[in-house]
């Protein structure tokens, strides 16, 4: 998508602090972190949200594989982390590009907090 900020970041058109990149996924630090470690994991191909993602689950599998690598890289394996995918306005999605929030570095309660 031409005007999508996450497409531009994932494809290197807008600079960001990349944490991870492969042929299908890019991951970078969130500009408004909600935890000491807050990384956004996005597919390079544009999907508006999880409802638009391929039936095969490929984008989600690629994002999950990246999350595993990033967790190791950032030292989140021992104490854990949270993965969140927001969908739509009521779900809190503010950028219409499928993305996963990886948050760690502190304890999270349930419900979110």
C-alpha positions as CSV (number, residue, x, y, z in Angstrom):
1,X,0.0,0.0,0.0
2,X,1.5,3.3,-1.1
3,X,0.7,5.5,1.9
4,X,1.1,2.9,4.7
5,X,3.7,4.0,7.2
6,X,4.5,0.4,8.3
7,X,5.0,-0.6,4.6
8,X,7.5,2.3,4.2
9,X,9.3,1.3,7.4
10,X,9.4,-2.4,6.5
11,X,10.8,-1.7,3.1
12,X,13.4,0.8,4.3
13,X,11.8,4.0,2.9
14,X,11.5,5.5,6.4
15,X,14.4,5.0,8.8
16,X,13.8,3.1,12.0
17,X,15.7,1.2,14.7
18,X,15.4,-2.3,13.2
19,X,15.6,-5.2,15.7
20,X,15.1,-7.9,13.1
21,X,14.6,-8.3,9.4
22,X,14.2,-11.2,6.9
23,X,12.6,-11.6,3.5
24,X,9.0,-11.5,4.9
25,X,9.1,-9.6,8.2
26,X,10.6,-6.5,9.8
27,X,10.7,-5.6,13.5
28,X,11.5,-2.3,15.0
29,X,11.1,-0.4,18.3
30,X,7.7,1.3,19.0
31,X,7.9,5.1,19.1
32,X,5.5,5.2,22.1
33,X,6.6,2.2,24.1
34,X,4.2,0.7,26.7
35,X,6.9,-1.4,28.3
36,X,10.7,-1.2,28.7
37,X,11.0,-3.4,25.6
38,X,8.3,-2.7,23.0
39,X,8.9,-4.0,19.5
40,X,6.5,-4.0,16.5
41,X,6.7,-7.1,14.2
42,X,5.2,-6.4,10.8
43,X,4.9,-8.5,7.6
44,X,6.5,-6.7,4.6
45,X,3.5,-7.5,2.5
46,X,0.6,-5.3,3.4
47,X,-2.4,-6.7,5.2
48,X,-4.8,-4.3,6.8
49,X,-5.3,-6.6,9.8
50,X,-5.5,-10.2,10.9
51,X,-8.8,-10.6,9.1
52,X,-7.2,-9.8,5.8
53,X,-4.2,-12.1,6.3
54,X,-3.8,-15.2,4.2
55,X,-5.9,-18.2,5.1
56,X,-2.7,-20.2,5.1
57,X,-1.5,-18.4,8.2
58,X,1.8,-17.7,6.5
59,X,2.1,-14.1,7.8
60,X,1.3,-15.1,11.4
61,X,3.8,-18.0,11.2
62,X,6.5,-15.7,9.9
63,X,5.7,-13.1,12.6
64,X,5.8,-15.8,15.3
65,X,9.1,-17.2,14.0
66,X,10.5,-13.6,14.2
67,X,9.2,-13.2,17.7
68,X,11.1,-16.3,18.9
69,X,14.3,-15.0,17.4
70,X,13.8,-11.5,18.8
71,X,13.0,-12.8,22.3
72,X,16.3,-14.6,22.3
73,X,18.1,-11.6,20.9
74,X,16.7,-9.2,23.5
75,X,17.0,-11.6,26.5
76,X,13.3,-12.1,27.1
77,X,13.3,-15.9,27.3
78,X,13.9,-16.2,31.0
79,X,11.1,-14.0,32.4
80,X,8.8,-13.9,29.4
81,X,7.0,-11.4,27.3
82,X,3.6,-10.4,25.9
83,X,2.5,-10.7,22.2
84,X,-0.6,-8.6,21.2
85,X,-2.3,-8.2,17.8
86,X,-4.9,-5.4,17.9
87,X,-7.6,-5.5,15.2
88,X,-9.9,-2.6,14.3
89,X,-10.8,0.6,16.1
90,X,-12.5,-1.2,19.1
91,X,-9.5,-3.5,19.3
92,X,-7.1,-0.6,19.6
93,X,-5.5,-0.8,16.1
94,X,-4.2,2.6,15.2
95,X,-2.2,1.7,12.1
96,X,-4.1,-0.3,9.4
97,X,-1.3,-2.7,8.7
98,X,-1.2,-6.1,10.5
99,X,1.4,-5.9,13.3
100,X,2.3,-7.7,16.5
101,X,3.4,-5.9,19.6
102,X,6.1,-7.7,21.6
103,X,6.4,-6.2,25.1
104,X,8.8,-7.3,27.8
105,X,11.1,-6.2,30.5
106,X,8.4,-5.9,33.2
107,X,5.7,-8.1,34.7
108,X,2.2,-7.8,33.1
109,X,-1.0,-8.4,35.1
110,X,-4.3,-9.7,33.7
111,X,-6.3,-8.0,32.5
112,X,-3.8,-5.9,30.7
113,X,-1.9,-3.7,33.1
